[in-house]
C-alpha cells in the first residue's frame, strides 16, 4: 500500500483539498453558520485563531491523501468507482465519526450536530473522490 503513496497525483490531491476548503467555507460560513452555533450551544462565534483557520485545511489534506492512497491501491478509475468510494468513506467513516465525536457531554445537541455536519462530510468525500479519480 505504501507504493500507492509514491504514485499519487499531487495536483489532484491539492485540488481536492482546496475544493474541500471551499465547500467548508460555503457550508459553514454561508449556509449554516447560525444553525452551527445553535447546535454547539453558542450565541456567537469565537474569534478565529491560527488553529481554527489552518486546522480544518490540514485535516482535509490528510483525509484527501488517505483517500488518494486507497483509491490508488484499489485501482479505482471510473466515476462509478469514485461515487461508490466517496459514499462508503463519507457515510461509513466521516459521518459515523462525526456522530461518535458529538456523542459526549460536551456537545449539547449531539444528534443535531451530527445531522448538520454529515452533509458537509459526505459532499467533501464525494467531491474529493471524483477529483482524485478523474484527474
FINU-205857 format. One record per atom (N, C-alpha, C, CB): residue number from 1; z, x, y. Coordinates in steps of 0.1 Angstrom, whole numbers, plus 5000, padded with zeros to 4 digits. Glycine has a CB too. Layout:
// FINU-205857
> NUM	Z	X	Y
...
END
This chain:
// FINU-205857
> 1	5000	5008	4988
> 1	5000	5000	5000
> 1	5000	5009	5013
> 1	5012	4991	5000
> 2	5006	5021	5012
> 2	5006	5030	5023
> 2	4992	5033	5027
> 2	5014	5042	5020
> 3	4983	5034	5017
> 3	4969	5037	5020
> 3	4963	5027	5030
> 3	4960	5038	5007
> 4	4967	5014	5028
> 4	4962	5004	5037
> 4	4966	5007	5052
> 4	4967	4990	5033
> 5	4977	5012	5054
> 5	4982	5016	5067
> 5	4972	5026	5074
> 5	4996	5021	5067
> 6	4967	5035	5066
> 6	4959	5045	5072
> 6	4945	5040	5076
> 6	4957	5057	5063
> 7	4941	5028	5070
> 7	4928	5023	5073
> 7	4928	5011	5083
> 7	4922	5018	5059
> 8	4939	5009	5090
> 8	4940	4998	5099
> 8	4930	4999	5111
> 8	4954	4997	5105
> 9	4925	4988	5115
> 9	4916	4987	5127
> 9	4926	4985	5139
> 9	4906	4975	5126
> 10	4929	4996	5146
> 10	4939	4996	5156
> 10	4935	4988	5168
> 10	4942	5010	5160
> 11	4922	4987	5170
> 11	4917	4978	5181
> 11	4920	4964	5178
> 11	4901	4980	5183
> 12	4918	4959	5166
> 12	4922	4946	5161
> 12	4937	4944	5163
> 12	4917	4943	5147
> 13	4945	4954	5159
> 13	4960	4953	5160
> 13	4964	4951	5175
> 13	4966	4966	5154
> 14	4958	4959	5183
> 14	4961	4958	5198
> 14	4957	4945	5203
> 14	4953	4969	5206
> 15	4945	4940	5200
> 15	4940	4927	5205
> 15	4949	4915	5199
> 15	4926	4924	5201
> 16	4953	4916	5187
> 16	4962	4906	5181
> 16	4975	4906	5188
> 16	4963	4907	5166
> 17	4980	4918	5191
> 17	4993	4919	5197
> 17	4993	4913	5211
> 17	4998	4934	5198
> 18	4982	4917	5219
> 18	4981	4911	5232
> 18	4979	4896	5232
> 18	4968	4918	5239
> 19	4971	4891	5222
> 19	4969	4877	5221
> 19	4983	4870	5218
> 19	4960	4874	5209
> 20	4991	4876	5210
> 20	5004	4870	5207
> 20	5013	4870	5220
> 20	5011	4878	5196
> 21	5012	4881	5228
> 21	5020	4881	5240
> 21	5015	4871	5250
> 21	5018	4895	5246
> 22	5002	4869	5251
> 22	4996	4859	5260
> 22	5001	4845	5255
> 22	4981	4860	5260
> 23	5000	4842	5242
> 23	5004	4829	5237
> 23	5019	4827	5240
> 23	5002	4829	5221
> 24	5027	4837	5238
> 24	5041	4836	5241
> 24	5044	4833	5256
> 24	5048	4849	5237
> 25	5036	4840	5265
> 25	5038	4837	5279
> 25	5034	4823	5282
> 25	5030	4847	5287
> 26	5023	4818	5277
> 26	5018	4804	5280
> 26	5028	4794	5274
> 26	5004	4802	5274
> 27	5032	4796	5261
> 27	5040	4787	5254
> 27	5054	4786	5260
> 27	5041	4791	5239
> 28	5061	4797	5261
> 28	5075	4797	5266
> 28	5075	4797	5281
> 28	5082	4809	5261
> 29	5065	4802	5288
> 29	5066	4802	5303
> 29	5060	4790	5309
> 29	5058	4814	5307
> 30	5050	4783	5303
> 30	5044	4772	5310
> 30	5046	4759	5302
> 30	5029	4775	5311
> 31	5045	4759	5289
> 31	5045	4747	5281
> 31	5060	4741	5278
> 31	5038	4749	5268
> 32	5069	4750	5275
> 32	5082	4745	5270
> 32	5094	4752	5277
> 32	5083	4747	5255
> 33	5093	4757	5289
> 33	5104	4765	5294
> 33	5117	4757	5296
> 33	5101	4771	5308
> 34	5116	4745	5300
> 34	5128	4736	5302
> 34	5134	4732	5289
> 34	5125	4724	5311
> 35	5125	4728	5279
> 35	5130	4724	5266
> 35	5136	4736	5259
> 35	5118	4719	5257
> 36	5131	4748	5261
> 36	5137	4760	5255
> 36	5151	4763	5260
> 36	5128	4772	5258
> 37	5153	4761	5274
> 37	5166	4763	5279
> 37	5176	4752	5273
> 37	5165	4762	5294
> 38	5171	4740	5272
> 38	5180	4729	5267
> 38	5184	4732	5252
> 38	5173	4716	5267
> 39	5175	4737	5244
> 39	5179	4739	5230
> 39	5189	4751	5229
> 39	5167	4742	5221
> 40	5188	4760	5239
> 40	5198	4771	5240
> 40	5211	4767	5247
> 40	5192	4783	5247
> 41	5212	4755	5252
> 41	5224	4750	5259
> 41	5225	4756	5272
> 41	5236	4753	5251
> 42	5214	4760	5279
> 42	5215	4766	5292
> 42	5209	4757	5303
> 42	5208	4780	5292
> 43	5213	4759	5315
> 43	5207	4751	5326
> 43	5197	4759	5333
> 43	5218	4746	5335
> 44	5198	4772	5333
> 44	5187	4781	5339
> 44	5186	4794	5331
> 44	5191	4784	5354
> 45	5174	4800	5333
> 45	5171	4812	5326
> 45	5178	4824	5332
> 45	5156	4814	5326
> 46	5183	4833	5323
> 46	5189	4845	5328
> 46	5178	4854	5335
> 46	5196	4853	5317
> 47	5182	4863	5343
> 47	5173	4873	5349
> 47	5167	4881	5338
> 47	5180	4882	5360
> 48	5154	4884	5340
> 48	5147	4893	5330
> 48	5153	4907	5330
> 48	5132	4894	5333
> 49	5153	4913	5318
> 49	5158	4927	5316
> 49	5147	4934	5309
> 49	5171	4927	5308
> 50	5147	4948	5309
> 50	5137	4955	5302
> 50	5136	4951	5288
> 50	5140	4970	5303
> 51	5147	4948	5281
> 51	5147	4944	5267
> 51	5140	4931	5265
> 51	5161	4944	5261
> 52	5144	4921	5274
> 52	5138	4908	5273
> 52	5123	4908	5276
> 52	5145	4898	5282
> 53	5118	4918	5284
> 53	5104	4919	5287
> 53	5096	4926	5277
> 53	5103	4926	5301
> 54	5101	4938	5272
> 54	5094	4946	5263
> 54	5097	4943	5248
> 54	5097	4961	5265
> 55	5109	4938	5245
> 55	5113	4935	5232
> 55	5103	4926	5224
> 55	5126	4929	5232
> 56	5100	4914	5230
> 56	5091	4905	5222
> 56	5077	4911	5219
> 56	5089	4892	5230
> 57	5072	4919	5229
> 57	5059	4925	5226
> 57	5060	4936	5215
> 57	5053	4932	5239
> 58	5071	4943	5215
> 58	5073	4953	5204
> 58	5075	4946	5191
> 58	5085	4962	5207
> 59	5082	4935	5191
> 59	5084	4928	5178
> 59	5070	4922	5174
> 59	5094	4916	5180
> 60	5062	4917	5183
> 60	5049	4912	5180
> 60	5040	4923	5174
> 60	5042	4906	5193
> 61	5041	4935	5180
> 61	5033	4946	5174
> 61	5037	4949	5160
> 61	5035	4959	5183
> 62	5050	4950	5157
> 62	5055	4952	5143
> 62	5050	4941	5134
> 62	5070	4953	5143
> 63	5051	4929	5138
> 63	5046	4918	5130
> 63	5031	4919	5127
> 63	5050	4904	5136
> 64	5024	4922	5137
> 64	5009	4923	5136
> 64	5006	4935	5127
> 64	5002	4925	5150
> 65	5012	4946	5129
> 65	5009	4958	5120
> 65	5013	4954	5105
> 65	5018	4970	5124
> 66	5024	4948	5103
> 66	5027	4944	5089
> 66	5017	4934	5084
> 66	5041	4937	5089
> 67	5012	4925	5091
> 67	5002	4916	5087
> 67	4989	4923	5084
> 67	4999	4905	5097
> 68	4986	4933	5093
> 68	4973	4941	5091
> 68	4974	4949	5078
> 68	4971	4950	5103
> 69	4985	4955	5075
> 69	4987	4962	5063
> 69	4985	4953	5051
> 69	5001	4969	5062
> 70	4991	4942	5051
> 70	4990	4932	5040
> 70	4975	4927	5038
> 70	4999	4920	5042
> 71	4969	4924	5050
> 71	4955	4919	5049
> 71	4946	4930	5043
> 71	4950	4915	5063
> 72	4948	4942	5047
> 72	4940	4953	5042
> 72	4943	4955	5027
> 72	4943	4966	5050
> 73	4956	4956	5024
> 73	4959	4958	5010
> 73	4954	4947	5000
> 73	4974	4960	5008
> 74	4954	4934	5005
> 74	4950	4923	4997
> 74	4935	4921	4997
> 74	4956	4910	5002
> 75	4928	4929	5006
> 75	4913	4928	5007
> 75	4908	4915	5013
> 75	4908	4930	4993
> 76	4916	4909	5022
> 76	4912	4897	5028
> 76	4900	4899	5038
> 76	4924	4890	5035
> 77	4890	4890	5037
> 77	4878	4893	5046
> 77	4871	4881	5051
> 77	4869	4901	5038
> 78	4876	4869	5048
> 78	4869	4857	5052
> 78	4878	4849	5062
> 78	4865	4848	5041
> 79	4872	4840	5069
> 79	4880	4831	5078
> 79	4890	4823	5070
> 79	4871	4822	5086
> 80	4885	4818	5058
> 80	4894	4810	5049
> 80	4906	4819	5045
> 80	4886	4805	5037
> 81	4904	4832	5041
> 81	4915	4841	5038
> 81	4924	4842	5049
> 81	4909	4855	5034
> 82	4919	4844	5061
> 82	4927	4846	5073
> 82	4936	4834	5076
> 82	4919	4849	5086
> 83	4930	4822	5075
> 83	4938	4809	5077
> 83	4949	4808	5067
> 83	4928	4797	5077
> 84	4945	4810	5054
> 84	4955	4809	5043
> 84	4966	4818	5045
> 84	4948	4811	5030
> 85	4963	4831	5048
> 85	4973	4841	5050
> 85	4982	4838	5062
> 85	4966	4855	5052
> 86	4975	4834	5073
> 86	4983	4830	5085
> 86	4992	4819	5083
> 86	4973	4826	5096
> 87	4988	4809	5075
> 87	4997	4797	5072
> 87	5008	4802	5063
> 87	4989	4786	5065
> 88	5005	4810	5053
> 88	5016	4814	5044
> 88	5027	4822	5051
> 88	5010	4822	5032
> 89	5022	4832	5059
> 89	5032	4840	5067
> 89	5038	4832	5078
> 89	5024	4852	5073
> 90	5030	4824	5085
> 90	5036	4816	5096
> 90	5046	4806	5092
> 90	5025	4809	5103
> 91	5044	4800	5080
> 91	5054	4790	5076
> 91	5064	4796	5067
> 91	5047	4779	5068
> 92	5060	4804	5057
> 92	5069	4810	5047
> 92	5079	4820	5053
> 92	5062	4815	5036
> 93	5074	4828	5062
> 93	5083	4839	5068
> 93	5087	4835	5082
> 93	5075	4852	5067
> 94	5078	4834	5091
> 94	5082	4833	5105
> 94	5089	4820	5109
> 94	5069	4834	5114
> 95	5084	4809	5104
> 95	5091	4797	5107
> 95	5104	4796	5100
> 95	5082	4785	5104
> 96	5104	4800	5087
> 96	5116	4799	5079
> 96	5127	4808	5086
> 96	5114	4804	5065
> 97	5123	4820	5090
> 97	5132	4829	5097
> 97	5138	4824	5110
> 97	5126	4843	5099
> 98	5129	4817	5117
> 98	5133	4811	5130
> 98	5145	4801	5127
> 98	5122	4803	5137
> 99	5143	4792	5117
> 99	5154	4783	5114
> 99	5166	4790	5108
> 99	5149	4773	5103
> 100	5164	4800	5100
> 100	5175	4808	5094
> 100	5183	4814	5105
> 100	5170	4818	5084
> 101	5177	4820	5115
> 101	5184	4827	5126
> 101	5191	4817	5135
> 101	5174	4835	5135
> 102	5185	4805	5137
> 102	5191	4795	5145
> 102	5203	4788	5139
> 102	5181	4784	5149
> 103	5204	4788	5125
> 103	5215	4781	5119
> 103	5227	4790	5118
> 103	5211	4777	5104
> 104	5234	4791	5130
> 104	5246	4797	5131
> 104	5254	4791	5143
> 104	5244	4813	5133
> 105	5266	4793	5145
> 105	5274	4787	5155
> 105	5270	4790	5169
> 105	5288	4790	5153
> 106	5262	4800	5171
> 106	5258	4804	5185
> 106	5247	4796	5191
> 106	5254	4819	5185
> 107	5240	4789	5182
> 107	5229	4780	5187
> 107	5234	4766	5187
> 107	5216	4781	5177
> 108	5234	4759	5199
> 108	5240	4746	5199
> 108	5231	4735	5193
> 108	5242	4742	5214
> 109	5218	4738	5192
> 109	5208	4728	5186
> 109	5199	4736	5177
> 109	5200	4721	5198
> 110	5204	4740	5165
> 110	5196	4748	5156
> 110	5183	4741	5151
> 110	5204	4752	5144
> 111	5183	4729	5148
> 111	5171	4722	5143
> 111	5161	4721	5154
> 111	5175	4708	5137
> 112	5166	4717	5166
> 112	5156	4716	5177
> 112	5151	4729	5181
> 112	5163	4709	5189
> 113	5159	4740	5180
> 113	5154	4753	5183
> 113	5143	4757	5173
> 113	5166	4763	5182
> 114	5145	4755	5161
> 114	5135	4758	5151
> 114	5122	4750	5153
> 114	5140	4756	5137
> 115	5124	4737	5156
> 115	5112	4729	5158
> 115	5104	4733	5170
> 115	5116	4714	5159
> 116	5111	4738	5180
> 116	5105	4742	5193
> 116	5098	4755	5191
> 116	5115	4743	5204
> 117	5103	4764	5183
> 117	5098	4778	5182
> 117	5087	4778	5171
> 117	5109	4787	5179
> 118	5088	4770	5161
> 118	5079	4771	5149
> 118	5064	4770	5153
> 118	5082	4759	5140
> 119	5060	4761	5162
> 119	5046	4761	5166
> 119	5041	4774	5172
> 119	5043	4750	5176
> 120	5049	4781	5180
> 120	5045	4794	5185
> 120	5043	4804	5174
> 120	5056	4799	5195
> 121	5053	4805	5165
> 121	5051	4815	5154
> 121	5040	4812	5145
> 121	5064	4816	5146
> 122	5038	4799	5142
> 122	5026	4795	5134
> 122	5013	4799	5141
> 122	5027	4780	5130
> 123	5012	4795	5154
> 123	5000	4798	5161
> 123	4997	4813	5162
> 123	5001	4792	5176
> 124	5008	4821	5165
> 124	5005	4836	5165
> 124	5002	4842	5152
> 124	5018	4843	5171
> 125	5007	4836	5141
> 125	5004	4841	5128
> 125	4989	4838	5125
> 125	5013	4834	5117
> 126	4985	4826	5128
> 126	4971	4822	5126
> 126	4961	4830	5135
> 126	4969	4807	5128
> 127	4965	4832	5147
> 127	4956	4839	5157
> 127	4955	4854	5153
> 127	4962	4838	5171
> 128	4966	4860	5150
> 128	4966	4874	5146
> 128	4958	4876	5133
> 128	4980	4880	5145
> 129	4960	4867	5123
> 129	4953	4869	5110
> 129	4938	4868	5112
> 129	4958	4858	5101
> 130	4934	4858	5121
> 130	4920	4857	5123
> 130	4914	4869	5130
> 130	4917	4844	5132
> 131	4921	4874	5140
> 131	4917	4886	5147
> 131	4916	4898	5138
> 131	4926	4889	5159
> 132	4926	4899	5130
> 132	4926	4911	5121
> 132	4915	4910	5110
> 132	4939	4912	5114
> 133	4912	4898	5106
> 133	4901	4897	5095
> 133	4887	4898	5102
> 133	4903	4884	5088
> 134	4886	4892	5113
> 134	4872	4891	5119
> 134	4868	4904	5126
> 134	4872	4880	5129
> 135	4877	4912	5130
> 135	4873	4925	5137
> 135	4872	4937	5128
> 135	4882	4928	5149
END
